[in-house]
Amino acid sequence: MFDAEKVKNECVEWIRDFFKHNGEGCNAVVGISGGKDSSVVSALCVEALGKDRVIGVLMPNGIQPDISASELLVSHLGIKYYVVNIQDCVEGLKKNIPFELSSQSRINLPARIRMAALYAISQSHNGRVANTCNLSEDWVGYATRYGDGAGDFSPCSKLTVEEVKAVGRVLGLPEELIEKVPIDGLSGKTDEENLGFTYAELDRYIRTGLIENAEKKRRIDRLHEMNVFKLQLMPVYDPKLEIMNEKAEDDYE
């Protein structure tokens, strides 16, 4: 059984400890989408640090039809926030790249520009950028590397979607934010429609290894295998290690 109250309390203490050792007195800077993840991360930071040390950043790409959800969150928490429209940056960069970007590049570009904006604001406000990913999305690579997959600390990346929602309810967040259906903003499809399975199915598979539909199991396994590199540190060449390997090979011979 998932104890949302216990996990919430432990996560709040974890955030306090992170800031104690990695920027005591710094602010938490959170990109606000209006969905469950950024809502829960923001609320956890408010409980851990106080609302005066949490800065929300709303980053529409032109007109964002559901920006009212983001506005509801910052109003509910009473935190300072900025609105940074990234459309000019996105279009300017696309215009100045001397070839037609691939479809996936166009999809990921706004997320990476949003992260650049978050770090610009963070550095100007003595901040630390919060990562808002959850375990379910990370498991199947549903995050942009160096985009929403980046950050300085990650309160929810080991919690599944359903667990994040449970923590949100303990935090007293409005139900419309917890249950807001995530849409990719491009095709108009929901995340679950794009993935080909529900988060409930994915969460159960992650936690128990159980899933009835063999095709969905194969799809989840394939996506996880393809995207696991996103969760690992960047490979680094180490000449000392190469020397040790050569010596070991010589000794073996």
Secondary structure, DSSP 4 states (H G I P E B T S, - for coil): ---HHHHHHHHHHHHHHHHHHS-TTPEEEEEE-SSHHHHHHHHHHHHHH-GGGEEEEE--SS--TTHHHHHHHHHHHT-EEEE---HHHHHHHHHHSSSPPPHHHHHHHHHHHHHHHHHHHHHHTTEEEBP---HHHHHTT-S-TTTTT--SB-SSTTS-HHHHHHHHHHTT--HHHHTPPPB-SSSS-BHHHHHTS-HHHHHHHHHH---S-HHHHHHHHHHHHHHGGGGSPPP---HHHHHHHHHHHHHH-
